[in-house]
Amino acid sequence: MEFRKHQLDNGLQIVAECNAEAYSTAVGFFVQTGARDETDDVAGVSHFLEHMMFKGTPTRTADDVNREFDEMGAHYNAFTSEEHTVYYAAVLPELQTSAVELLGDIIRPSLREEDFTTEKQVIIEEIRMYEDQPPFGADDKCKAAHFGSHPLGRSVLGTVQSITDLRVEAMRRYFETRYAPDNMTLVGAGRIDFNTLVDTADWLCGKWKPMHAPRETLAAAPHRGFECLKKDTATLEYVLQLAGGPASTDSDRYAAKVLATVLGDDSGSRLYWALVDSGLAEQATLSHHDYQGTGLFMTYLSCDPQHAQANLEQIANIYAEAEQEGATAAELAQAKSKISSRIVLGSERPRSRLFSVGGNWMQRREYRTVQQDLQAIDAVSRDALVEVLARYPLSVSTTLAIGPATQLTAPAGTI
């Protein structure tokens, strides 16, 4: 396994984890742009742009794009988050250049107004579907309440109003700034011919114009809040609870992952045994999400409305006990084993390594081996979990419940 990097004159970075023993190749363009980089007048444009990339280029129609990926037998897709937009493909090693060339072409799209107008309706329907299906937009609503004016409070999809009002000229201006080469990284994993990857990027992307694309990475202030929204069409009660957590550059992020596994993994955790195994909830989980400048602990609960209040009280009690006593040695060992297994199993596929290598580079400008991640998890102590909870108490949180219930209240000590 060898890590290599290179930077073109225009600022485009190229990084790859080269594995001569791999049987496949994964490549992708990672763009440092997402919902947190938007303004009110272009809310949702990053995700909208992702759709537009597959609508044709000056040299390819939309049908050409899909046909060529299919002819390669590629596993390809794209996604947009609060912080990144990623376009990727996993192919046989001999198709590395073809995959990079096609990906590089689609991220220089035509952005024709007729395609924009058609796709706008697709996006609007996606937003409406998201609002109509469980958990009925709870995550967007809770993030907006939790983050307030912080950029991470923005919805990735935007709103029906913001997408309706968006004009193609505004999208083109946003594209020109955010899709600048010095705001992007070409990432490879698996059986990568790195010299060829650099040569391909040079002739494909070398003439792209640099453009300054700043981003604020301020920490989010702690927030408490509780809101219960009635949804007559729901049969279950859905609860989302957000608390502060370590950011992407915080060394405590490993302890946060272990803590979330101890308390809220989807099997064998405290929430699982108390609520799911007992039949009181359909799902009860805790997860940690790290962003640039800030982080989140996210609790998710779905249950019968009649159990919702008691389940909220139970969750509060579980978190209060953890804040006072931490985790047992057995819980710590089990959580480490789970996380380590997931890291190792995921590392066997170049496509999974692509996201790890690309994510680490975009968030921290660092390369981390599988062994380094395993060592970081193994080094987490019981004291480290206590320290994380002291810095980021789960009792200081924003809670949003949505479903049939109308009388839910915040457990004592959480507001």
The 8 nearest C-alpha neighbors of each residue, nearest first, counted from 0:
[[1, 18, 17, 16, 2, 19, 20, 189],
 [2, 0, 17, 16, 3, 18, 15, 19],
 [1, 3, 16, 15, 17, 0, 4, 14],
 [4, 2, 15, 14, 1, 16, 5, 193],
 [5, 3, 14, 13, 15, 2, 6, 12],
 [4, 6, 13, 12, 14, 7, 3, 197],
 [7, 5, 12, 11, 13, 10, 8, 4],
 [6, 8, 11, 10, 9, 12, 205, 5],
 [7, 9, 10, 6, 205, 11, 201, 206],
 [10, 8, 7, 209, 11, 180, 181, 205],
 [11, 9, 181, 7, 8, 180, 6, 12],
 [12, 10, 180, 181, 7, 6, 183, 9],
 [11, 13, 6, 184, 5, 10, 185, 7],
 [12, 14, 185, 5, 4, 184, 186, 6],
 [15, 13, 4, 186, 3, 187, 185, 5],
 [16, 14, 187, 3, 186, 188, 2, 17],
 [15, 17, 2, 188, 1, 187, 18, 189],
 [18, 16, 1, 191, 189, 0, 190, 15],
 [17, 19, 0, 189, 190, 20, 21, 16],
 [18, 20, 190, 21, 17, 0, 189, 191],
 [21, 19, 18, 22, 190, 189, 0, 17],
 [22, 20, 190, 189, 18, 19, 23, 349],
 [21, 23, 20, 190, 24, 91, 92, 189],
 [24, 22, 91, 92, 21, 189, 90, 190],
 [23, 25, 189, 92, 190, 90, 89, 91],
 [24, 26, 89, 188, 350, 187, 88, 349],
 [27, 25, 187, 186, 88, 87, 89, 188],
 [26, 28, 87, 186, 86, 185, 29, 88],
 [27, 29, 185, 86, 184, 85, 186, 30],
 [30, 28, 85, 184, 183, 84, 27, 185],
 [31, 29, 183, 84, 32, 83, 85, 182],
 [32, 30, 83, 182, 183, 82, 29, 84],
 [31, 33, 83, 82, 30, 84, 36, 177],
 [32, 34, 82, 81, 83, 45, 35, 80],
 [33, 35, 81, 155, 36, 37, 153, 154],
 [34, 36, 150, 151, 81, 33, 37, 82],
 [37, 35, 34, 33, 32, 214, 38, 150],
 [38, 36, 34, 35, 42, 41, 39, 33],
 [37, 39, 40, 41, 42, 36, 35, 34],
 [40, 38, 42, 41, 37, 161, 153, 43],
 [39, 41, 38, 42, 161, 165, 164, 37],
 [40, 42, 44, 38, 39, 37, 43, 165],
 [43, 41, 157, 39, 44, 37, 161, 38],
 [157, 44, 42, 156, 155, 45, 46, 41],
 [43, 45, 47, 41, 46, 42, 48, 170],
 [46, 44, 48, 33, 47, 43, 34, 49],
 [45, 47, 49, 48, 44, 79, 43, 156],
 [48, 46, 44, 50, 49, 45, 43, 51],
 [49, 47, 51, 45, 50, 46, 44, 52],
 [48, 50, 46, 47, 52, 51, 45, 79],
 [49, 51, 48, 47, 52, 53, 46, 54],
 [50, 52, 48, 54, 53, 49, 47, 110],
 [53, 51, 105, 49, 108, 50, 54, 106],
 [52, 54, 51, 55, 61, 50, 105, 64],
 [55, 53, 61, 51, 52, 114, 60, 56],
 [54, 56, 60, 61, 59, 53, 108, 109],
 [55, 57, 108, 109, 59, 58, 105, 60],
 [56, 58, 109, 59, 55, 108, 60, 107],
 [59, 57, 56, 60, 55, 104, 109, 63],
 [60, 58, 56, 55, 63, 57, 64, 61],
 [59, 61, 55, 63, 62, 56, 64, 54],
 [60, 62, 55, 54, 64, 63, 53, 65],
 [61, 63, 60, 65, 64, 66, 59, 55],
 [64, 62, 60, 66, 61, 59, 65, 67],
 [65, 63, 61, 67, 62, 66, 68, 60],
 [64, 66, 68, 62, 67, 63, 69, 61],
 [65, 67, 69, 63, 68, 64, 62, 70],
 [68, 66, 70, 69, 64, 65, 63, 71],
 [67, 69, 71, 65, 70, 73, 66, 64],
 [70, 68, 72, 66, 71, 67, 73, 65],
 [69, 71, 67, 72, 68, 66, 73, 65],
 [72, 70, 73, 68, 69, 67, 90, 94],
 [71, 73, 69, 70, 68, 74, 90, 91],
 [74, 72, 90, 71, 68, 89, 75, 88],
 [73, 75, 89, 88, 72, 90, 76, 68],
 [76, 74, 88, 87, 73, 89, 77, 68],
 [75, 77, 87, 86, 88, 78, 74, 85],
 [78, 76, 86, 85, 87, 49, 79, 75],
 [79, 77, 85, 84, 80, 86, 76, 49],
 [78, 80, 84, 46, 83, 33, 85, 45],
 [81, 79, 83, 82, 33, 155, 84, 34],
 [80, 82, 34, 33, 35, 155, 83, 151],
 [83, 81, 33, 80, 32, 35, 31, 34],
 [84, 82, 32, 31, 33, 80, 30, 79],
 [83, 85, 79, 30, 78, 32, 29, 33],
 [84, 86, 29, 77, 78, 28, 30, 83],
 [87, 85, 77, 28, 27, 76, 29, 102],
 [86, 88, 27, 75, 26, 76, 77, 85],
 [87, 89, 75, 74, 26, 25, 73, 27],
 [90, 88, 25, 74, 73, 24, 350, 75],
 [91, 89, 73, 24, 23, 94, 92, 25],
 [90, 92, 23, 94, 93, 24, 95, 89],
 [93, 91, 24, 94, 23, 95, 190, 90],
 [92, 94, 91, 95, 96, 90, 97, 24],
 [93, 95, 97, 92, 91, 96, 98, 90],
 [96, 94, 98, 92, 97, 93, 99, 24],
 [95, 97, 99, 98, 94, 100, 199, 196],
 [96, 98, 100, 94, 95, 99, 101, 71],
 [99, 97, 101, 95, 96, 100, 102, 94],
 [100, 98, 102, 96, 101, 97, 103, 95],
 [99, 101, 103, 97, 98, 102, 96, 104],
 [102, 100, 104, 98, 103, 99, 97, 105],
 [103, 101, 99, 105, 104, 100, 98, 106],
 [104, 102, 100, 101, 106, 105, 99, 203],
 [103, 105, 101, 102, 107, 106, 100, 56],
 [106, 104, 107, 52, 102, 108, 103, 56],
 [107, 105, 104, 103, 108, 52, 102, 178],
 [106, 108, 105, 104, 56, 109, 103, 52],
 [109, 107, 56, 105, 52, 110, 106, 55],
 [108, 110, 56, 111, 57, 55, 107, 54],
 [111, 109, 108, 112, 51, 115, 114, 171],
 [110, 112, 114, 109, 113, 115, 167, 108],
 [111, 113, 115, 114, 116, 167, 110, 117],
 [112, 114, 116, 115, 111, 117, 110, 118],
 [115, 113, 117, 111, 112, 116, 118, 54],
 [114, 116, 112, 118, 113, 117, 119, 111],
 [117, 115, 113, 119, 114, 118, 112, 120],
 [116, 118, 114, 119, 115, 120, 113, 121],
 [119, 117, 121, 115, 120, 116, 114, 122],
 [118, 120, 122, 116, 121, 117, 115, 123],
 [119, 121, 123, 118, 122, 117, 124, 116],
 [120, 122, 118, 124, 119, 123, 125, 117],
 [123, 121, 125, 119, 124, 120, 126, 118],
 [124, 122, 120, 126, 125, 121, 159, 119],
 [123, 125, 127, 121, 122, 126, 128, 120],
 [126, 124, 122, 128, 123, 127, 129, 121],
 [127, 125, 129, 123, 124, 128, 122, 130],
 [128, 126, 124, 130, 129, 125, 131, 123],
 [127, 129, 131, 125, 130, 126, 124, 132],
 [128, 130, 126, 127, 131, 132, 125, 136],
 [131, 129, 135, 136, 127, 128, 132, 126],
 [132, 130, 128, 129, 135, 127, 133, 136],
 [131, 133, 135, 129, 130, 134, 128, 136],
 [134, 132, 135, 131, 136, 233, 130, 129],
 [133, 135, 137, 136, 237, 132, 401, 138],
 [136, 134, 130, 133, 132, 137, 131, 129],
 [135, 137, 130, 139, 138, 134, 129, 140],
 [138, 136, 140, 135, 139, 134, 141, 239],
 [139, 137, 141, 140, 136, 142, 239, 134],
 [140, 138, 142, 141, 136, 137, 154, 143],
 [141, 139, 137, 143, 138, 142, 136, 144],
 [140, 142, 144, 138, 143, 139, 399, 137],
 [143, 141, 145, 152, 139, 144, 140, 146],
 [142, 144, 152, 140, 141, 147, 146, 145],
 [145, 143, 141, 142, 147, 146, 140, 397],
 [144, 146, 142, 143, 397, 147, 141, 222],
 [147, 145, 152, 149, 143, 144, 142, 148],
 [146, 148, 144, 143, 149, 145, 152, 142],
 [147, 149, 146, 150, 152, 143, 151, 153],
 [148, 150, 146, 151, 147, 152, 219, 217],
 [151, 149, 35, 152, 153, 148, 36, 34],
 [152, 150, 35, 153, 149, 146, 81, 34],
 [151, 153, 143, 146, 142, 150, 149, 147],
 [152, 154, 151, 34, 150, 35, 155, 143],
 [153, 155, 157, 156, 139, 34, 152, 43],
 [154, 156, 34, 43, 157, 81, 80, 46],
 [157, 155, 43, 154, 46, 158, 126, 42],
 [43, 156, 158, 42, 154, 155, 161, 162],
 [159, 157, 161, 160, 162, 156, 126, 43],
 [158, 160, 162, 123, 161, 163, 126, 157],
 [159, 161, 163, 158, 162, 164, 157, 165],
 [160, 162, 158, 164, 163, 159, 42, 165],
 [163, 161, 165, 159, 164, 160, 158, 157],
 [162, 164, 160, 161, 165, 159, 119, 123],
 [163, 165, 161, 162, 160, 166, 40, 41],
 [166, 164, 162, 163, 161, 41, 167, 169],
 [167, 165, 169, 168, 164, 170, 163, 162],
 [166, 168, 170, 169, 171, 112, 115, 165],
 [167, 169, 171, 170, 166, 172, 165, 173],
 [170, 168, 172, 167, 171, 166, 173, 165],
 [169, 171, 167, 173, 168, 172, 174, 44],
 [170, 172, 174, 168, 169, 173, 175, 167],
 [173, 171, 169, 175, 174, 170, 168, 176],
 [172, 174, 170, 176, 171, 175, 177, 169],
 [175, 173, 171, 177, 178, 172, 176, 170],
 [174, 176, 172, 173, 178, 177, 171, 179],
 [175, 177, 173, 174, 179, 178, 210, 212],
 [176, 178, 174, 179, 212, 175, 173, 32],
 [179, 177, 174, 176, 175, 180, 182, 30],
 [178, 180, 209, 182, 210, 177, 181, 176],
 [181, 179, 11, 183, 182, 209, 10, 207],
 [180, 182, 10, 11, 179, 183, 209, 9],
 [183, 181, 180, 179, 31, 30, 178, 177],
 [184, 182, 30, 180, 181, 29, 11, 31],
 [183, 185, 12, 29, 13, 28, 11, 186],
 [184, 186, 28, 13, 27, 12, 29, 14],
 [187, 185, 14, 27, 15, 26, 13, 357],
 [186, 188, 15, 26, 25, 353, 16, 14],
 [189, 187, 16, 353, 25, 349, 15, 17],
 [190, 188, 349, 24, 18, 21, 17, 191],
 [189, 191, 18, 24, 19, 21, 17, 23],
 [192, 190, 17, 193, 189, 24, 188, 187],
 [191, 193, 195, 194, 196, 190, 17, 95],
 [192, 194, 196, 195, 191, 197, 15, 17],
 [195, 193, 197, 196, 192, 198, 199, 191],
 [194, 196, 198, 193, 197, 192, 199, 96],
 [195, 197, 193, 199, 194, 198, 192, 200],
 [198, 196, 200, 194, 195, 199, 201, 193],
 [197, 199, 195, 201, 200, 196, 194, 202],
 [200, 198, 196, 197, 201, 202, 203, 195],
 [199, 201, 203, 197, 204, 198, 202, 196],
 [200, 202, 205, 198, 199, 204, 203, 197],
 [201, 203, 199, 205, 200, 204, 198, 206],
 [202, 204, 200, 201, 199, 205, 103, 100],
 [205, 203, 200, 207, 201, 206, 202, 103],
 [204, 206, 201, 202, 207, 203, 9, 7],
 [207, 205, 204, 208, 9, 203, 202, 201],
 [206, 208, 204, 205, 180, 209, 9, 179],
 [207, 209, 206, 210, 179, 9, 180, 205],
 [210, 208, 179, 9, 180, 181, 207, 211],
 [211, 209, 179, 176, 212, 208, 181, 180],
 [210, 212, 213, 176, 209, 181, 179, 182],
 [211, 213, 177, 176, 210, 182, 214, 179],
 [214, 212, 211, 215, 36, 177, 182, 176],
 [215, 213, 216, 36, 212, 35, 32, 31],
 [214, 216, 217, 213, 36, 150, 292, 35],
 [217, 215, 292, 291, 214, 218, 293, 290],
 [216, 218, 292, 215, 219, 293, 291, 149],
 [219, 217, 293, 292, 220, 216, 294, 291],
 [218, 220, 293, 217, 146, 221, 149, 292],
 [219, 221, 222, 218, 146, 243, 149, 145],
 [222, 220, 243, 219, 223, 395, 242, 396],
 [221, 223, 396, 145, 397, 220, 395, 224],
 [224, 222, 396, 397, 395, 414, 221, 225],
 [223, 225, 397, 398, 414, 396, 222, 226],
 [226, 224, 398, 399, 397, 409, 227, 223],
 [225, 227, 399, 400, 398, 228, 224, 408],
 [226, 228, 400, 401, 399, 407, 229, 405],
 [229, 227, 401, 400, 230, 226, 402, 405],
 [228, 230, 402, 403, 401, 405, 404, 231],
 [231, 229, 402, 403, 232, 233, 401, 228],
 [230, 232, 233, 403, 229, 402, 234, 404],
 [231, 233, 230, 234, 403, 402, 131, 229],
 [234, 232, 402, 231, 230, 235, 403, 236],
 [233, 235, 232, 403, 236, 402, 303, 304],
 [236, 234, 303, 302, 233, 304, 402, 237],
 [235, 237, 402, 304, 302, 301, 401, 303],
 [238, 236, 301, 401, 400, 300, 134, 402],
 [239, 237, 400, 300, 399, 299, 301, 401],
 [240, 238, 299, 399, 298, 398, 400, 300],
 [239, 241, 398, 298, 397, 297, 396, 399],
 [242, 240, 297, 397, 396, 296, 295, 298],
 [243, 241, 396, 296, 393, 295, 395, 397],
 [242, 244, 295, 391, 294, 296, 221, 241],
 [243, 245, 294, 295, 296, 391, 246, 242],
 [246, 244, 294, 252, 249, 251, 293, 289],
 [247, 245, 293, 294, 289, 249, 290, 292],
 [246, 248, 289, 290, 291, 249, 362, 245],
 [247, 249, 246, 363, 250, 291, 362, 292],
 [248, 250, 246, 251, 247, 245, 252, 253],
 [251, 249, 252, 248, 253, 245, 254, 247],
 [252, 250, 254, 249, 253, 245, 255, 387],
 [251, 253, 255, 245, 250, 254, 249, 256],
 [254, 252, 256, 255, 251, 376, 257, 250],
 [253, 255, 257, 251, 256, 252, 379, 384],
 [254, 256, 252, 258, 253, 257, 259, 251],
 [257, 255, 253, 259, 254, 258, 287, 260],
 [256, 258, 254, 260, 255, 259, 334, 261],
 [257, 259, 255, 261, 260, 256, 254, 384],
 [258, 260, 286, 256, 262, 285, 263, 257],
 [259, 261, 264, 257, 258, 263, 262, 334],
 [262, 260, 258, 268, 259, 334, 330, 263],
 [263, 261, 269, 268, 259, 260, 270, 258],
 [262, 264, 285, 284, 270, 268, 260, 259],
 [263, 265, 260, 268, 266, 284, 285, 262],
 [264, 266, 284, 271, 263, 268, 267, 283],
 [267, 265, 264, 268, 271, 272, 263, 270],
 [266, 268, 271, 272, 264, 269, 265, 261],
 [269, 267, 271, 262, 264, 263, 261, 270],
 [268, 270, 262, 272, 271, 273, 263, 261],
 [271, 269, 273, 263, 268, 272, 274, 283],
 [272, 270, 275, 268, 269, 274, 273, 266],
 [271, 273, 276, 269, 270, 274, 275, 268],
 [274, 272, 270, 271, 269, 277, 275, 276],
 [273, 275, 279, 280, 277, 271, 270, 272],
 [274, 276, 271, 280, 278, 277, 281, 279],
 [277, 275, 272, 278, 271, 274, 273, 279],
 [276, 278, 275, 274, 279, 273, 272, 280],
 [279, 277, 275, 276, 280, 274, 281, 273],
 [278, 280, 274, 277, 275, 306, 302, 281],
 [281, 279, 302, 275, 274, 282, 278, 301],
 [280, 282, 302, 301, 275, 283, 279, 278],
 [283, 281, 301, 280, 300, 275, 284, 302],
 [282, 284, 300, 299, 270, 271, 275, 280],
 [285, 283, 263, 299, 298, 264, 265, 282],
 [284, 286, 263, 298, 259, 297, 264, 299],
 [287, 285, 259, 297, 296, 298, 284, 288],
 [286, 288, 296, 295, 256, 297, 259, 255],
 [289, 287, 295, 294, 296, 286, 290, 297],
 [290, 288, 294, 247, 246, 295, 245, 293],
 [291, 289, 247, 294, 293, 246, 292, 288],
 [290, 292, 247, 216, 293, 246, 362, 289],
 [293, 291, 216, 218, 217, 246, 290, 247],
 [294, 292, 246, 218, 290, 291, 219, 245],
 [293, 295, 289, 244, 246, 245, 290, 288],
 [296, 294, 244, 243, 288, 242, 287, 297],
 [295, 297, 287, 242, 244, 286, 241, 243],
 [298, 296, 241, 286, 285, 240, 295, 287],
 [299, 297, 285, 240, 284, 239, 241, 286],
 [298, 300, 239, 284, 283, 238, 297, 285],
 [301, 299, 283, 238, 282, 237, 239, 302],
 [302, 300, 237, 282, 281, 236, 280, 238],
 [301, 303, 280, 281, 236, 235, 304, 307],
 [302, 304, 235, 305, 306, 236, 307, 280],
 [305, 303, 236, 307, 306, 404, 235, 302],
 [304, 306, 303, 307, 308, 404, 302, 309],
 [307, 305, 304, 309, 303, 308, 310, 279],
 [306, 308, 310, 304, 309, 305, 311, 302],
 [309, 307, 311, 310, 306, 407, 312, 408],
 [310, 308, 312, 311, 306, 307, 313, 305],
 [311, 309, 313, 307, 312, 308, 306, 314],
 [310, 312, 314, 308, 313, 309, 307, 315],
 [311, 313, 309, 315, 310, 410, 314, 316],
 [312, 314, 310, 316, 311, 315, 309, 317],
 [313, 315, 317, 311, 316, 312, 310, 318],
 [314, 316, 312, 318, 313, 317, 319, 311],
 [315, 317, 319, 313, 314, 318, 320, 312],
 [318, 316, 314, 320, 315, 319, 313, 321],
 [317, 319, 321, 315, 320, 316, 322, 314],
 [320, 318, 316, 322, 321, 317, 315, 323],
 [319, 321, 323, 317, 318, 322, 324, 316],
 [322, 320, 325, 318, 324, 323, 319, 317],
 [323, 321, 319, 320, 388, 325, 324, 318],
 [322, 324, 320, 321, 325, 319, 385, 318],
 [325, 323, 321, 322, 320, 326, 385, 327],
 [324, 326, 321, 385, 322, 323, 384, 381],
 [327, 325, 330, 381, 331, 321, 324, 328],
 [326, 328, 330, 329, 331, 325, 381, 324],
 [327, 329, 331, 330, 332, 326, 381, 333],
 [328, 330, 332, 327, 331, 333, 326, 334],
 [331, 329, 327, 333, 332, 328, 261, 334],
 [330, 332, 328, 334, 329, 333, 335, 327],
 [331, 333, 329, 335, 330, 334, 328, 336],
 [332, 334, 336, 330, 335, 331, 329, 337],
 [335, 333, 337, 331, 336, 332, 260, 261],
 [334, 336, 332, 338, 337, 333, 339, 331],
 [335, 337, 333, 339, 334, 338, 340, 332],
 [338, 336, 334, 340, 335, 339, 333, 341],
 [337, 339, 341, 335, 340, 336, 342, 334],
 [340, 338, 342, 336, 341, 337, 373, 335],
 [341, 339, 343, 337, 338, 342, 344, 336],
 [340, 342, 338, 344, 339, 343, 345, 337],
 [343, 341, 339, 345, 340, 344, 346, 338],
 [344, 342, 346, 340, 345, 341, 339, 347],
 [345, 343, 341, 346, 342, 347, 340, 348],
 [346, 344, 342, 343, 347, 351, 341, 348],
 [345, 347, 343, 348, 344, 352, 342, 351],
 [346, 348, 345, 344, 349, 343, 351, 352],
 [349, 347, 350, 351, 346, 345, 352, 189],
 [350, 348, 189, 352, 188, 351, 25, 353],
 [349, 351, 353, 25, 348, 352, 89, 354],
 [352, 350, 353, 349, 348, 354, 345, 346],
 [351, 353, 349, 355, 354, 350, 346, 356],
 [354, 352, 350, 188, 356, 351, 355, 357],
 [353, 355, 357, 352, 351, 356, 358, 350],
 [354, 356, 352, 358, 353, 357, 359, 351],
 [357, 355, 353, 359, 354, 358, 352, 360],
 [358, 356, 354, 360, 359, 355, 353, 186],
 [357, 359, 355, 361, 360, 356, 354, 362],
 [360, 358, 362, 356, 357, 361, 363, 365],
 [359, 361, 364, 365, 357, 358, 363, 362],
 [360, 362, 358, 359, 364, 363, 357, 31],
 [363, 361, 359, 360, 358, 364, 247, 291],
 [362, 364, 365, 360, 359, 361, 248, 247],
 [365, 363, 360, 361, 362, 359, 366, 358],
 [364, 366, 360, 363, 359, 367, 362, 361],
 [365, 367, 359, 360, 356, 368, 364, 2],
 [368, 366, 371, 365, 369, 372, 356, 359],
 [367, 369, 371, 370, 372, 366, 356, 373],
 [368, 370, 372, 371, 373, 367, 342, 343],
 [369, 371, 373, 368, 372, 374, 367, 375],
 [370, 372, 374, 368, 373, 369, 367, 375],
 [373, 371, 375, 369, 374, 370, 376, 368],
 [374, 372, 370, 376, 375, 371, 339, 377],
 [373, 375, 377, 371, 372, 376, 378, 370],
 [374, 376, 372, 378, 373, 377, 371, 253],
 [377, 375, 373, 378, 374, 379, 253, 335],
 [376, 378, 374, 375, 379, 373, 335, 380],
 [377, 379, 375, 376, 374, 380, 373, 254],
 [380, 378, 376, 377, 254, 383, 375, 381],
 [381, 379, 383, 382, 378, 384, 331, 254],
 [380, 382, 384, 383, 326, 385, 325, 379],
 [381, 383, 385, 380, 384, 386, 325, 379],
 [384, 382, 386, 380, 381, 385, 379, 254],
 [385, 383, 387, 381, 386, 382, 254, 258],
 [384, 386, 382, 388, 325, 383, 387, 389],
 [385, 387, 389, 383, 384, 388, 382, 390],
 [388, 386, 384, 390, 389, 385, 391, 383],
 [387, 389, 392, 391, 385, 386, 390, 322],
 [388, 390, 386, 387, 391, 392, 385, 322],
 [391, 389, 387, 388, 386, 392, 244, 385],
 [390, 392, 388, 244, 389, 243, 387, 393],
 [393, 391, 388, 394, 395, 389, 390, 322],
 [392, 394, 395, 242, 396, 391, 318, 388],
 [393, 395, 413, 392, 396, 315, 318, 319],
 [396, 394, 393, 223, 392, 242, 413, 222],
 [395, 397, 242, 223, 241, 394, 222, 393],
 [396, 398, 224, 223, 241, 240, 145, 225],
 [399, 397, 240, 225, 239, 224, 226, 396],
 [398, 400, 226, 239, 141, 238, 225, 227],
 [401, 399, 238, 227, 237, 228, 226, 239],
 [400, 402, 228, 237, 229, 227, 236, 230],
 [401, 403, 236, 230, 229, 233, 404, 235],
 [402, 404, 230, 229, 231, 233, 236, 304],
 [405, 403, 402, 304, 406, 229, 407, 236],
 [404, 406, 407, 229, 403, 227, 228, 402],
 [407, 405, 404, 408, 227, 308, 229, 403],
 [408, 406, 308, 405, 227, 404, 409, 307],
 [409, 407, 410, 406, 308, 225, 227, 226],
 [408, 410, 225, 411, 413, 414, 407, 311],
 [411, 409, 312, 413, 412, 408, 315, 311],
 [412, 410, 413, 409, 414, 312, 315, 408],
 [411, 413, 414, 410, 394, 409, 315, 395],
 [412, 414, 394, 411, 410, 395, 409, 396],
 [413, 412, 223, 224, 409, 411, 225, 395]]
